[in-house]
Amino acid sequence: MADDALSGTFAALADPTRRAMLARLVEGEATVTELAAPHDISLPAISRHLKVLEHAGLISRGRDARWRPCRLEPAALADADAWMEPYRRFFGSRLARLDAQLRASASPTAKEQ
């Protein structure tokens, strides 16, 4: 994935309203009205959020008669996940070492010393 596309993905994910919309779309397709329901913002603001998500490749909007269902497009998230994998391994190994150190310091033999 190009760096600018990855930047677009992370910029889109930076907003809590957009993250909430993506969380809803994990459950399946939704209309704009359904995505707007839990948020106390105008429909034009919801539409702008959806355009950011669509531009980042995180969602797509179809046409089905009179409504335009939105659906999650996981490829952009998969690319972001792949970019984060080395950091996940780095922090995972550090946390495993910290856990081992904490367990060793809490063991009865460590307390007796």
N, C-alpha and C positions, 0 to 999 in steps of 0.2 A: 504494500500500500504506500502510496506517495506520502511524503511528510506533510504536505498541505492537506491531504485528505484526512490523515490522522489528526492533525490540528483541528480540522472541522469537526471530527467526531468528538474530541475532547471538549471543544468549545460548546457543542450542542449538549453534552452531558453535564456541563458546568451549572446549568440552571435546574433548580429543584422541581419546577413545574414540568419541564421536559422529561426529567427522570421519572416523575410520577406517571406521565403519559406512557412512557416506554414500559413501566411496570404494569400498567393496565393492559397494554398490547401483548404482553407475554401470555395473557389469558385467552387472546384471540382477537379477531378483527373488531373494530369499534368505529362508530360514526363520530363526527366532530362533536356533535351534541353530547354523546356519551363521554367523550374525553374531556369535555368542558365541565360536565356536571359537578365534579368535586372541587372545582376551583372558583374562587370569587373574583374572576376577571372577565372582561368583555369577550364576546365571540371574535371580534377582530384581533384581540391580543392572542387568543387561542390559535387563530389562523396563522399569526406570525410565528408562534412557537412551532406549529406543525411545518411551516415552510423551512425553518431552520433544521428540524429533524429530517425532513425530506431532502434538503440540499446536502446534508451530511451523509445521506444514504442509509439512515437508520430506520426510516419508514418509507412505505409507498402508499399511494392513494389510488384506488381503483374507481370504477364507475359501475354501479349496479342499479339500473333504472333511475330512480330519483335520489338515491343517496350515494355518497362516496366513502366507502369503507377504508379505514386506515389499517395497515398491517405492518407488523414488525419485520424488518429486513436484517437478519442476524449477521450478514457478512461483514459489515463495518464493525460490529462489536467483536467478531472473531478476530479481525485484524488488530483491534486495540488490545484484546486479550493476548494475542501472540506477541505484541510489542511489550506487554507487561510481564511476560513469563520469566525472563532473566531476573527481574526484580523480585518476583514471587519466590523463586528459588533462593535468591540471596537472603531475603528476610526469613524465609522458612528455615534455612540452615542456622541462621543466627538465633532464631527463637528456639529451635531444638537444643542448641548449646546452652542457652539461658535456662531452659527447662531442666536439662541435665544438671547444671550447676545448682539450681534451686533445690532439686531433689537430693543432691549430695549433701548440701548444707543443712537440710532438714532431717537427714537420716540420724538414727540414734548414735551411731559411731562418731558422726561429726560433732554432735552435741557434747559427747564425753571428752573430747580433746580440749 
